[in-house]
Amino acid sequence: MQNDTKAAGIAGLILLAHGSRDALWRQPIEAVLGAVRQTQPHGLAACAYLEACAPDLPTAARGLVEAGATRITVLPLFLGTGKHAREDIPKLVQEIRDTHPQVAVELEPAVGEHPRVTALLAELALAAMEPSGSSGS
């Protein structure tokens, strides 16, 4: 019964990125969050970072739980599945599950594994090869 409650409850989303000490680095990540919030203005969503900037994943998860989330999806904004995606992130997600057993926490694959991301990157690469060198931005 508890799993049914989790599944039917309030959804939260964490966009998880690597992190950087350079504040400008965060702008594209936060732009994605802004687009999510614009599309789902009543949804719960946050950014989190593995290194060098705040909030970290446990802090972002705690914030969503305190806001009422009963389900949290963690979406790693990584192009590849390196050590962070294979080892570090799953450990952090398990810690969140252990800390908040009343919340269903799901970990999505890194976005770079999604066929639509691959197609978009290929499109941008091909556009960059055009004589003008313009990627259409």
N, CA, C and O atoms as a GROMACS GRO file, in nm:
protein
  548
    1MET      N    1   0.082  -0.119   0.000
    1MET     CA    2   0.000   0.000   0.000
    1MET      C    3   0.086   0.126   0.000
    1MET      O    4   0.052   0.224  -0.065
    2GLN      N    5   0.197   0.124   0.071
    2GLN     CA    6   0.283   0.242   0.076
    2GLN      C    7   0.338   0.274  -0.063
    2GLN      O    8   0.349   0.392  -0.099
    3ASN      N    9   0.372   0.171  -0.143
    3ASN     CA   10   0.422   0.196  -0.277
    3ASN      C   11   0.317   0.262  -0.364
    3ASN      O   12   0.351   0.347  -0.447
    4ASP      N   13   0.187   0.223  -0.349
    4ASP     CA   14   0.080   0.287  -0.425
    4ASP      C   15   0.070   0.434  -0.389
    4ASP      O   16   0.051   0.518  -0.477
    5THR      N   17   0.083   0.466  -0.263
    5THR     CA   18   0.078   0.605  -0.218
    5THR      C   19   0.194   0.683  -0.278
    5THR      O   20   0.175   0.796  -0.323
    6LYS      N   21   0.312   0.624  -0.280
    6LYS     CA   22   0.427   0.692  -0.339
    6LYS      C   23   0.403   0.719  -0.487
    6LYS      O   24   0.428   0.829  -0.536
    7ALA      N   25   0.353   0.617  -0.558
    7ALA     CA   26   0.334   0.630  -0.702
    7ALA      C   27   0.229   0.735  -0.736
    7ALA      O   28   0.241   0.803  -0.838
    8ALA      N   29   0.127   0.750  -0.653
    8ALA     CA   30   0.018   0.844  -0.683
    8ALA      C   31   0.042   0.981  -0.622
    8ALA      O   32  -0.041   1.071  -0.641
    9GLY      N   33   0.150   1.001  -0.552
    9GLY     CA   34   0.173   1.125  -0.478
    9GLY      C   35   0.228   1.238  -0.562
    9GLY      O   36   0.211   1.241  -0.684
   10ILE      N   37   0.292   1.329  -0.495
   10ILE     CA   38   0.346   1.450  -0.557
   10ILE      C   39   0.485   1.421  -0.614
   10ILE      O   40   0.574   1.374  -0.542
   11ALA      N   41   0.502   1.449  -0.742
   11ALA     CA   42   0.628   1.420  -0.811
   11ALA      C   43   0.726   1.534  -0.796
   11ALA      O   44   0.689   1.652  -0.799
   12GLY      N   45   0.852   1.498  -0.779
   12GLY     CA   46   0.961   1.594  -0.777
   12GLY      C   47   1.067   1.552  -0.877
   12GLY      O   48   1.080   1.434  -0.908
   13LEU      N   49   1.142   1.647  -0.928
   13LEU     CA   50   1.247   1.622  -1.025
   13LEU      C   51   1.374   1.692  -0.981
   13LEU      O   52   1.371   1.809  -0.942
   14ILE      N   53   1.485   1.619  -0.987
   14ILE     CA   54   1.616   1.680  -0.961
   14ILE      C   55   1.700   1.665  -1.087
   14ILE      O   56   1.725   1.554  -1.134
   15LEU      N   57   1.743   1.779  -1.140
   15LEU     CA   58   1.837   1.781  -1.252
   15LEU      C   59   1.977   1.782  -1.191
   15LEU      O   60   2.018   1.881  -1.131
   16LEU      N   61   2.048   1.672  -1.207
   16LEU     CA   62   2.178   1.656  -1.143
   16LEU      C   63   2.290   1.677  -1.243
   16LEU      O   64   2.297   1.610  -1.346
   17ALA      N   65   2.377   1.772  -1.212
   17ALA     CA   66   2.491   1.802  -1.298
   17ALA      C   67   2.620   1.790  -1.219
   17ALA      O   68   2.619   1.778  -1.096
   18HIS      N   69   2.732   1.793  -1.290
   18HIS     CA   70   2.862   1.774  -1.226
   18HIS      C   71   2.894   1.886  -1.128
   18HIS      O   72   2.928   1.860  -1.013
   19GLY      N   73   2.885   2.009  -1.175
   19GLY     CA   74   2.921   2.123  -1.091
   19GLY      C   75   3.053   2.185  -1.132
   19GLY      O   76   3.138   2.119  -1.193
   20SER      N   77   3.068   2.312  -1.099
   20SER     CA   78   3.189   2.387  -1.131
   20SER      C   79   3.198   2.507  -1.039
   20SER      O   80   3.095   2.558  -0.993
   21ARG      N   81   3.319   2.553  -1.013
   21ARG     CA   82   3.335   2.674  -0.933
   21ARG      C   83   3.297   2.799  -1.014
   21ARG      O   84   3.271   2.904  -0.956
   22ASP      N   85   3.292   2.786  -1.145
   22ASP     CA   86   3.256   2.898  -1.233
   22ASP      C   87   3.104   2.913  -1.235
   22ASP      O   88   3.033   2.825  -1.284
   23ALA      N   89   3.054   3.022  -1.184
   23ALA     CA   90   2.909   3.045  -1.176
   23ALA      C   91   2.843   3.045  -1.313
   23ALA      O   92   2.727   3.006  -1.326
   24LEU      N   93   2.915   3.088  -1.416
   24LEU     CA   94   2.858   3.088  -1.551
   24LEU      C   95   2.829   2.948  -1.602
   24LEU      O   96   2.738   2.928  -1.683
   25TRP      N   97   2.904   2.850  -1.554
   25TRP     CA   98   2.886   2.712  -1.596
   25TRP      C   99   2.744   2.664  -1.564
   25TRP      O  100   2.689   2.582  -1.638
   26ARG      N  101   2.687   2.712  -1.456
   26ARG     CA  102   2.555   2.667  -1.410
   26ARG      C  103   2.440   2.720  -1.495
   26ARG      O  104   2.331   2.664  -1.491
   27GLN      N  105   2.462   2.826  -1.571
   27GLN     CA  106   2.352   2.889  -1.643
   27GLN      C  107   2.274   2.794  -1.734
   27GLN      O  108   2.151   2.798  -1.731
   28PRO      N  109   2.338   2.710  -1.815
   28PRO     CA  110   2.259   2.620  -1.900
   28PRO      C  111   2.177   2.519  -1.818
   28PRO      O  112   2.066   2.483  -1.857
   29ILE      N  113   2.232   2.474  -1.707
   29ILE     CA  114   2.160   2.380  -1.621
   29ILE      C  115   2.037   2.448  -1.563
   29ILE      O  116   1.928   2.392  -1.562
   30GLU      N  117   2.057   2.568  -1.514
   30GLU     CA  118   1.945   2.642  -1.455
   30GLU      C  119   1.844   2.685  -1.561
   30GLU      O  120   1.726   2.703  -1.529
   31ALA      N  121   1.888   2.701  -1.687
   31ALA     CA  122   1.794   2.730  -1.795
   31ALA      C  123   1.703   2.611  -1.820
   31ALA      O  124   1.584   2.628  -1.848
   32VAL      N  125   1.757   2.491  -1.811
   32VAL     CA  126   1.673   2.371  -1.825
   32VAL      C  127   1.571   2.368  -1.712
   32VAL      O  128   1.453   2.340  -1.736
   33LEU      N  129   1.615   2.395  -1.591
   33LEU     CA  130   1.522   2.400  -1.478
   33LEU      C  131   1.413   2.504  -1.501
   33LEU      O  132   1.296   2.479  -1.474
   34GLY      N  133   1.451   2.620  -1.552
   34GLY     CA  134   1.353   2.724  -1.581
   34GLY      C  135   1.250   2.679  -1.683
   34GLY      O  136   1.131   2.708  -1.669
   35ALA      N  137   1.295   2.608  -1.786
   35ALA     CA  138   1.202   2.557  -1.888
   35ALA      C  139   1.108   2.453  -1.829
   35ALA      O  140   0.989   2.450  -1.862
   36VAL      N  141   1.160   2.367  -1.741
   36VAL     CA  142   1.075   2.267  -1.674
   36VAL      C  143   0.971   2.338  -1.589
   36VAL      O  144   0.853   2.303  -1.594
   37ARG      N  145   1.013   2.434  -1.514
   37ARG     CA  146   0.919   2.507  -1.426
   37ARG      C  147   0.816   2.585  -1.506
   37ARG      O  148   0.701   2.598  -1.463
   38GLN      N  149   0.855   2.636  -1.622
   38GLN     CA  150   0.760   2.710  -1.705
   38GLN      C  151   0.654   2.615  -1.761
   38GLN      O  152   0.537   2.651  -1.770
   39THR      N  153   0.696   2.495  -1.797
   39THR     CA  154   0.603   2.396  -1.851
   39THR      C  155   0.516   2.336  -1.742
   39THR      O  156   0.398   2.309  -1.765
   40GLN      N  157   0.573   2.314  -1.624
   40GLN     CA  158   0.503   2.255  -1.510
   40GLN      C  159   0.512   2.350  -1.391
   40GLN      O  160   0.585   2.322  -1.296
   41PRO      N  161   0.441   2.462  -1.395
   41PRO     CA  162   0.458   2.563  -1.290
   41PRO      C  163   0.422   2.516  -1.149
   41PRO      O  164   0.467   2.575  -1.051
   42HIS      N  165   0.343   2.411  -1.138
   42HIS     CA  166   0.305   2.363  -1.006
   42HIS      C  167   0.387   2.241  -0.964
   42HIS      O  168   0.366   2.186  -0.856
   43GLY      N  169   0.481   2.200  -1.049
   43GLY     CA  170   0.564   2.085  -1.017
   43GLY      C  171   0.678   2.123  -0.924
   43GLY      O  172   0.711   2.241  -0.909
   44LEU      N  173   0.735   2.022  -0.863
   44LEU     CA  174   0.851   2.043  -0.776
   44LEU      C  175   0.975   2.002  -0.853
   44LEU      O  176   0.987   1.888  -0.897
   45ALA      N  177   1.067   2.095  -0.870
   45ALA     CA  178   1.190   2.065  -0.944
   45ALA      C  179   1.304   2.147  -0.887
   45ALA      O  180   1.285   2.257  -0.835
   46ALA      N  181   1.424   2.090  -0.896
   46ALA     CA  182   1.543   2.156  -0.843
   46ALA      C  183   1.666   2.108  -0.920
   46ALA      O  184   1.665   2.002  -0.982
   47CYS      N  185   1.770   2.189  -0.914
   47CYS     CA  186   1.902   2.148  -0.962
   47CYS      C  187   1.981   2.095  -0.843
   47CYS      O  188   1.957   2.134  -0.729
   48ALA      N  189   2.076   2.008  -0.872
   48ALA     CA  190   2.172   1.962  -0.772
   48ALA      C  191   2.304   1.938  -0.843
   48ALA      O  192   2.308   1.916  -0.964
   49TYR      N  193   2.411   1.941  -0.766
   49TYR     CA  194   2.544   1.929  -0.824
   49TYR      C  195   2.628   1.832  -0.742
   49TYR      O  196   2.616   1.824  -0.620
   50LEU      N  197   2.714   1.759  -0.812
   50LEU     CA  198   2.802   1.664  -0.743
   50LEU      C  199   2.918   1.734  -0.675
   50LEU      O  200   2.959   1.694  -0.566
   51GLU      N  201   2.972   1.836  -0.739
   51GLU     CA  202   3.094   1.900  -0.688
   51GLU      C  203   3.089   2.051  -0.707
   51GLU      O  204   3.024   2.101  -0.798
   52ALA      N  205   3.158   2.121  -0.622
   52ALA     CA  206   3.197   2.261  -0.638
   52ALA      C  207   3.086   2.365  -0.629
   52ALA      O  208   3.116   2.484  -0.627
   53CYS      N  209   2.962   2.325  -0.622
   53CYS     CA  210   2.855   2.424  -0.602
   53CYS      C  211   2.736   2.358  -0.534
   53CYS      O  212   2.725   2.235  -0.527
   54ALA      N  213   2.649   2.441  -0.484
   54ALA     CA  214   2.535   2.394  -0.406
   54ALA      C  215   2.407   2.419  -0.484
   54ALA      O  216   2.400   2.507  -0.569
   55PRO      N  217   2.306   2.340  -0.453
   55PRO     CA  218   2.298   2.237  -0.350
   55PRO      C  219   2.351   2.104  -0.401
   55PRO      O  220   2.354   2.078  -0.521
   56ASP      N  221   2.391   2.020  -0.308
   56ASP     CA  222   2.427   1.884  -0.345
   56ASP      C  223   2.299   1.801  -0.355
   56ASP      O  224   2.190   1.850  -0.324
   57LEU      N  225   2.312   1.677  -0.398
   57LEU     CA  226   2.194   1.593  -0.422
   57LEU      C  227   2.113   1.568  -0.295
   57LEU      O  228   1.991   1.584  -0.300
   58PRO      N  229   2.173   1.530  -0.182
   58PRO     CA  230   2.092   1.510  -0.062
   58PRO      C  231   2.017   1.636  -0.017
   58PRO      O  232   1.904   1.627   0.030
   59THR      N  233   2.080   1.752  -0.031
   59THR     CA  234   2.015   1.876   0.010
   59THR      C  235   1.897   1.908  -0.081
   59THR      O  236   1.791   1.948  -0.034
   60ALA      N  237   1.914   1.890  -0.211
   60ALA     CA  238   1.805   1.915  -0.305
   60ALA      C  239   1.689   1.818  -0.279
   60ALA      O  240   1.573   1.858  -0.283
   61ALA      N  241   1.722   1.692  -0.253
   61ALA     CA  242   1.617   1.594  -0.223
   61ALA      C  243   1.542   1.632  -0.096
   61ALA      O  244   1.419   1.625  -0.092
   62ARG      N  245   1.615   1.671   0.006
   62ARG     CA  246   1.550   1.711   0.131
   62ARG      C  247   1.454   1.828   0.107
   62ARG      O  248   1.344   1.831   0.163
   63GLY      N  249   1.496   1.923   0.025
   63GLY     CA  250   1.410   2.037  -0.007
   63GLY      C  251   1.281   1.994  -0.075
   63GLY      O  252   1.174   2.047  -0.045
   64LEU      N  253   1.291   1.898  -0.168
   64LEU     CA  254   1.170   1.850  -0.236
   64LEU      C  255   1.080   1.774  -0.140
   64LEU      O  256   0.957   1.788  -0.145
   65VAL      N  257   1.139   1.692  -0.053
   65VAL     CA  258   1.060   1.618   0.046
   65VAL      C  259   0.989   1.716   0.139
   65VAL      O  260   0.870   1.700   0.168
   66GLU      N  261   1.060   1.818   0.184
   66GLU     CA  262   0.998   1.918   0.272
   66GLU      C  263   0.887   1.995   0.202
   66GLU      O  264   0.794   2.044   0.266
   67ALA      N  265   0.896   2.005   0.068
   67ALA     CA  266   0.791   2.073  -0.010
   67ALA      C  267   0.674   1.980  -0.040
   67ALA      O  268   0.574   2.023  -0.097
   68GLY      N  269   0.686   1.852  -0.001
   68GLY     CA  270   0.575   1.759  -0.017
   68GLY      C  271   0.592   1.648  -0.118
   68GLY      O  272   0.499   1.570  -0.139
   69ALA      N  273   0.708   1.638  -0.181
   69ALA     CA  274   0.729   1.532  -0.280
   69ALA      C  275   0.722   1.394  -0.215
   69ALA      O  276   0.781   1.370  -0.110
   70THR      N  277   0.650   1.305  -0.280
   70THR     CA  278   0.647   1.165  -0.238
   70THR      C  279   0.715   1.075  -0.340
   70THR      O  280   0.738   0.957  -0.316
   71ARG      N  281   0.748   1.133  -0.455
   71ARG     CA  282   0.825   1.065  -0.560
   71ARG      C  283   0.928   1.164  -0.611
   71ARG      O  284   0.897   1.280  -0.637
   72ILE      N  285   1.051   1.117  -0.625
   72ILE     CA  286   1.157   1.202  -0.680
   72ILE      C  287   1.227   1.126  -0.791
   72ILE      O  288   1.267   1.011  -0.774
   73THR      N  289   1.240   1.192  -0.905
   73THR     CA  290   1.317   1.138  -1.016
   73THR      C  291   1.446   1.219  -1.026
   73THR      O  292   1.443   1.342  -1.030
   74VAL      N  293   1.558   1.148  -1.029
   74VAL     CA  294   1.688   1.212  -1.045
   74VAL      C  295   1.731   1.191  -1.190
   74VAL      O  296   1.745   1.078  -1.237
   75LEU      N  297   1.752   1.301  -1.261
   75LEU     CA  298   1.793   1.297  -1.401
   75LEU      C  299   1.935   1.352  -1.414
   75LEU      O  300   1.955   1.473  -1.406
   76PRO      N  301   2.034   1.263  -1.433
   76PRO     CA  302   2.172   1.309  -1.448
   76PRO      C  303   2.193   1.378  -1.583
   76PRO      O  304   2.171   1.317  -1.688
   77LEU      N  305   2.234   1.502  -1.580
   77LEU     CA  306   2.263   1.577  -1.702
   77LEU      C  307   2.409   1.556  -1.739
   77LEU      O  308   2.491   1.648  -1.736
   78PHE      N  309   2.440   1.432  -1.774
   78PHE     CA  310   2.574   1.390  -1.812
   78PHE      C  311   2.566   1.332  -1.952
   78PHE      O  312   2.469   1.263  -1.986
   79LEU      N  313   2.667   1.359  -2.036
   79LEU     CA  314   2.667   1.302  -2.170
   79LEU      C  315   2.709   1.156  -2.168
   79LEU      O  316   2.660   1.076  -2.248
   80GLY      N  317   2.800   1.120  -2.080
   80GLY     CA  318   2.848   0.983  -2.074
   80GLY      C  319   2.820   0.919  -1.941
   80GLY      O  320   2.782   0.984  -1.843
   81THR      N  321   2.838   0.788  -1.939
   81THR     CA  322   2.818   0.713  -1.815
   81THR      C  323   2.954   0.673  -1.761
   81THR      O  324   2.998   0.559  -1.775
   82GLY      N  325   3.020   0.769  -1.700
   82GLY     CA  326   3.150   0.745  -1.639
   82GLY      C  327   3.134   0.702  -1.494
   82GLY      O  328   3.026   0.658  -1.452
   83LYS      N  329   3.241   0.716  -1.418
   83LYS     CA  330   3.242   0.672  -1.278
   83LYS      C  331   3.133   0.739  -1.196
   83LYS      O  332   3.068   0.674  -1.114
   84HIS      N  333   3.113   0.869  -1.216
   84HIS     CA  334   3.008   0.937  -1.139
   84HIS      C  335   2.872   0.872  -1.164
   84HIS      O  336   2.800   0.840  -1.070
   85ALA      N  337   2.839   0.852  -1.291
   85ALA     CA  338   2.706   0.796  -1.324
   85ALA      C  339   2.695   0.649  -1.285
   85ALA      O  340   2.587   0.604  -1.246
   86ARG      N  341   2.804   0.574  -1.296
   86ARG     CA  342   2.798   0.431  -1.263
   86ARG      C  343   2.804   0.403  -1.114
   86ARG      O  344   2.738   0.311  -1.066
   87GLU      N  345   2.883   0.482  -1.040
   87GLU     CA  346   2.908   0.449  -0.900
   87GLU      C  347   2.860   0.555  -0.801
   87GLU      O  348   2.783   0.526  -0.710
   88ASP      N  349   2.905   0.678  -0.820
   88ASP     CA  350   2.879   0.783  -0.721
   88ASP      C  351   2.731   0.819  -0.711
   88ASP      O  352   2.676   0.827  -0.601
   89ILE      N  353   2.668   0.841  -0.824
   89ILE     CA  354   2.527   0.882  -0.821
   89ILE      C  355   2.437   0.773  -0.765
   89ILE      O  356   2.352   0.803  -0.680
   90PRO      N  357   2.451   0.646  -0.807
   90PRO     CA  358   2.366   0.543  -0.746
   90PRO      C  359   2.383   0.533  -0.594
   90PRO      O  360   2.286   0.508  -0.523
   91LYS      N  361   2.505   0.552  -0.544
   91LYS     CA  362   2.526   0.551  -0.399
   91LYS      C  363   2.451   0.665  -0.332
   91LYS      O  364   2.387   0.646  -0.228
   92LEU      N  365   2.459   0.784  -0.390
   92LEU     CA  366   2.388   0.900  -0.333
   92LEU      C  367   2.237   0.879  -0.337
   92LEU      O  368   2.166   0.915  -0.242
   93VAL      N  369   2.188   0.822  -0.445
   93VAL     CA  370   2.043   0.795  -0.456
   93VAL      C  371   2.001   0.695  -0.349
   93VAL      O  372   1.895   0.711  -0.288
   94GLN      N  373   2.083   0.593  -0.326
   94GLN     CA  374   2.049   0.495  -0.221
   94GLN      C  375   2.049   0.561  -0.083
   94GLN      O  376   1.964   0.528   0.001
   95GLU      N  377   2.142   0.652  -0.060
   95GLU     CA  378   2.143   0.725   0.068
   95GLU      C  379   2.014   0.806   0.086
   95GLU      O  380   1.960   0.814   0.196
   96ILE      N  381   1.965   0.865  -0.023
   96ILE     CA  382   1.839   0.940  -0.015
   96ILE      C  383   1.724   0.845   0.016
   96ILE      O  384   1.638   0.877   0.098
   97ARG      N  385   1.723   0.730  -0.049
   97ARG     CA  386   1.618   0.630  -0.020
   97ARG      C  387   1.622   0.588   0.126
   97ARG      O  388   1.518   0.574   0.190
   98ASP      N  389   1.743   0.569   0.179
   98ASP     CA  390   1.757   0.528   0.319
   98ASP      C  391   1.713   0.638   0.415
   98ASP      O  392   1.652   0.611   0.518
   99THR      N  393   1.744   0.763   0.380
   99THR     CA  394   1.709   0.877   0.465
   99THR      C  395   1.560   0.910   0.459
   99THR      O  396   1.502   0.954   0.558
  100HIS      N  397   1.500   0.887   0.343
  100HIS     CA  398   1.358   0.921   0.322
  100HIS      C  399   1.283   0.798   0.271
  100HIS      O  400   1.240   0.795   0.155
  101PRO      N  401   1.266   0.696   0.355
  101PRO     CA  402   1.204   0.571   0.307
  101PRO      C  403   1.059   0.588   0.262
  101PRO      O  404   1.006   0.503   0.190
  102GLN      N  405   0.995   0.696   0.301
  102GLN     CA  406   0.856   0.721   0.261
  102GLN      C  407   0.847   0.776   0.119
  102GLN      O  408   0.737   0.792   0.066
  103VAL      N  409   0.961   0.804   0.056
  103VAL     CA  410   0.965   0.865  -0.076
  103VAL      C  411   1.021   0.764  -0.177
  103VAL      O  412   1.123   0.700  -0.152
  104ALA      N  413   0.953   0.752  -0.291
  104ALA     CA  414   1.004   0.669  -0.401
  104ALA      C  415   1.106   0.753  -0.478
  104ALA      O  416   1.074   0.861  -0.527
  105VAL      N  417   1.228   0.703  -0.488
  105VAL     CA  418   1.334   0.776  -0.557
  105VAL      C  419   1.382   0.692  -0.675
  105VAL      O  420   1.429   0.579  -0.658
  106GLU      N  421   1.369   0.748  -0.794
  106GLU     CA  422   1.409   0.680  -0.916
  106GLU      C  423   1.527   0.752  -0.979
  106GLU      O  424   1.536   0.875  -0.977
  107LEU      N  425   1.618   0.674  -1.034
  107LEU     CA  426   1.736   0.728  -1.102
  107LEU      C  427   1.724   0.696  -1.250
  107LEU      O  428   1.721   0.580  -1.290
  108GLU      N  429   1.719   0.799  -1.330
  108GLU     CA  430   1.714   0.784  -1.476
  108GLU      C  431   1.856   0.766  -1.530
  108GLU      O  432   1.952   0.804  -1.463
  109PRO      N  433   1.869   0.710  -1.649
  109PRO     CA  434   2.001   0.704  -1.713
  109PRO      C  435   2.050   0.846  -1.746
  109PRO      O  436   1.970   0.939  -1.756
  110ALA      N  437   2.180   0.860  -1.764
  110ALA     CA  438   2.236   0.988  -1.806
  110ALA      C  439   2.172   1.033  -1.937
  110ALA      O  440   2.148   0.951  -2.025
  111VAL      N  441   2.144   1.162  -1.949
  111VAL     CA  442   2.073   1.212  -2.068
  111VAL      C  443   2.148   1.182  -2.197
  111VAL      O  444   2.086   1.167  -2.302
  112GLY      N  445   2.280   1.173  -2.191
  112GLY     CA  446   2.358   1.143  -2.310
  112GLY      C  447   2.328   1.008  -2.370
  112GLY      O  448   2.364   0.982  -2.485
  113GLU      N  449   2.264   0.920  -2.295
  113GLU     CA  450   2.227   0.788  -2.346
  113GLU      C  451   2.094   0.790  -2.421
  113GLU      O  452   2.057   0.691  -2.484
  114HIS      N  453   2.023   0.902  -2.415
  114HIS     CA  454   1.892   0.909  -2.479
  114HIS      C  455   1.908   0.930  -2.630
  114HIS      O  456   1.985   1.016  -2.671
  115PRO      N  457   1.836   0.853  -2.711
  115PRO     CA  458   1.849   0.867  -2.857
  115PRO      C  459   1.819   1.009  -2.908
  115PRO      O  460   1.879   1.051  -3.006
  116ARG      N  461   1.729   1.081  -2.844
  116ARG     CA  462   1.698   1.217  -2.889
  116ARG      C  463   1.816   1.311  -2.865
  116ARG      O  464   1.840   1.402  -2.944
  117VAL      N  465   1.889   1.289  -2.756
  117VAL     CA  466   2.007   1.372  -2.730
  117VAL      C  467   2.115   1.340  -2.833
  117VAL      O  468   2.180   1.431  -2.885
  118THR      N  469   2.134   1.212  -2.863
  118THR     CA  470   2.232   1.172  -2.964
  118THR      C  471   2.197   1.236  -3.099
  118THR      O  472   2.285   1.288  -3.167
  119ALA      N  473   2.070   1.231  -3.136
  119ALA     CA  474   2.026   1.289  -3.263
  119ALA      C  475   2.048   1.440  -3.266
  119ALA      O  476   2.093   1.495  -3.367
  120LEU      N  477   2.018   1.508  -3.156
  120LEU     CA  478   2.037   1.653  -3.150
  120LEU      C  479   2.185   1.688  -3.162
  120LEU      O  480   2.221   1.781  -3.234
  121LEU      N  481   2.271   1.615  -3.092
  121LEU     CA  482   2.414   1.642  -3.100
  121LEU      C  483   2.467   1.618  -3.240
  121LEU      O  484   2.552   1.693  -3.289
  122ALA      N  485   2.419   1.513  -3.305
  122ALA     CA  486   2.460   1.487  -3.443
  122ALA      C  487   2.414   1.600  -3.535
  122ALA      O  488   2.489   1.643  -3.623
  123GLU      N  489   2.292   1.648  -3.514
  123GLU     CA  490   2.240   1.760  -3.593
  123GLU      C  491   2.326   1.885  -3.574
  123GLU      O  492   2.359   1.953  -3.672
  124LEU      N  493   2.362   1.914  -3.451
  124LEU     CA  494   2.447   2.030  -3.424
  124LEU      C  495   2.587   2.014  -3.485
  124LEU      O  496   2.644   2.109  -3.537
  125ALA      N  497   2.640   1.893  -3.480
  125ALA     CA  498   2.772   1.867  -3.538
  125ALA      C  499   2.768   1.886  -3.689
  125ALA      O  500   2.859   1.945  -3.747
  126LEU      N  501   2.663   1.835  -3.753
  126LEU     CA  502   2.650   1.851  -3.897
  126LEU      C  503   2.633   1.998  -3.935
  126LEU      O  504   2.689   2.043  -4.034
  127ALA      N  505   2.556   2.071  -3.857
  127ALA     CA  506   2.538   2.214  -3.883
  127ALA      C  507   2.670   2.289  -3.870
  127ALA      O  508   2.696   2.384  -3.944
  128ALA      N  509   2.753   2.247  -3.776
  128ALA     CA  510   2.883   2.312  -3.757
  128ALA      C  511   2.975   2.289  -3.876
  128ALA      O  512   3.067   2.367  -3.899
  129MET      N  513   2.951   2.182  -3.951
  129MET     CA  514   3.033   2.151  -4.067
  129MET      C  515   2.993   2.233  -4.190
  129MET      O  516   3.067   2.236  -4.289
  130GLU      N  517   2.879   2.298  -4.185
  130GLU     CA  518   2.834   2.379  -4.298
  130GLU      C  519   2.934   2.492  -4.323
  130GLU      O  520   3.001   2.537  -4.231
  131PRO      N  521   2.942   2.538  -4.448
  131PRO     CA  522   3.040   2.643  -4.481
  131PRO      C  523   3.033   2.767  -4.392
  131PRO      O  524   3.135   2.828  -4.363
  132SER      N  525   2.914   2.803  -4.348
  132SER     CA  526   2.903   2.922  -4.264
  132SER      C  527   2.954   2.895  -4.123
  132SER      O  528   2.984   2.989  -4.049
  133GLY      N  529   2.963   2.766  -4.085
  133GLY     CA  530   3.006   2.731  -3.950
  133GLY      C  531   2.902   2.761  -3.845
  133GLY      O  532   2.930   2.756  -3.726
  134SER      N  533   2.782   2.792  -3.891
  134SER     CA  534   2.674   2.828  -3.798
  134SER      C  535   2.602   2.705  -3.751
  134SER      O  536   2.567   2.618  -3.831
  135SER      N  537   2.578   2.697  -3.621
  135SER     CA  538   2.503   2.585  -3.565
  135SER      C  539   2.355   2.618  -3.556
  135SER      O  540   2.279   2.538  -3.501
  136GLY      N  541   2.313   2.731  -3.608
  136GLY     CA  542   2.173   2.768  -3.605
  136GLY      C  543   2.130   2.836  -3.478
  136GLY      O  544   2.011   2.858  -3.458
  137SER      N  545   2.225   2.871  -3.391
  137SER     CA  546   2.187   2.936  -3.266
  137SER      C  547   2.172   3.084  -3.286
  137SER      O  548   2.140   3.156  -3.191
   0.00000   0.00000   0.00000
